[in-house]
Amino acid sequence: MSEKERVGITPKSWTGQRHHGVLHLGKRWYVLSADIDDSGTARGVRLDGPYDDHATAEAQVEQLHIEPFPSED
């Protein structure tokens, strides 16, 4: 496997920064956050929720863009 080849399930667009997304599991919505390094490896993965609906979870994502959770360093 080449050094640039990605391993895992993180999207190729998620590289080198913190990303947030909304995840639907069962009847609930969750916010998934992760720090993705330059090699595409997820570090500091966090799942927040559950939220009752998609709009509430999306609002939480918007808030995270303004007030990111503290780093784990």
HELIX and SHEET records of a PDB file:
HELIX    1   1 HIS A   54  ILE A   66  1                                  13    
SHEET    1   A 3 GLN A  17  LEU A  25  0                                        
SHEET    2   A 3 ARG A  28  ILE A  36 -1                                        
SHEET    3   A 3 ALA A  42  TYR A  51 -1                                        
END                                                                             
